[in-house]
Amino acid sequence: MHTIENVYPFFRLMFDLNWDRLLYVAAIVMALLFGTFLGTVLISLP
């Protein structure tokens, strides 16, 4: 239990410093998924 308590602040600091990078990655992934979805819909049209 002490190990988790000692490691947790490190993860909290990393999250505080890198939340914007996670947001950018999530936005890029969502854009790629939307593009894939749109591409499959447009290809399947007659």
C-alpha positions, 0 to 999 in steps of 0.5 A: 500500500505504501508503494502505491501511495508513493507512486501515485503523486508521480502519476498525478504530476504526469497527468497534470503536465500532459493533459493537453497532449492526451487531448490532442491524441484523442482528437486525432484518433477521433478524427481518424475514426470519423474519416474511416467511417465517412470513407466506408459510407461514401464507398458503399453508396451506389 
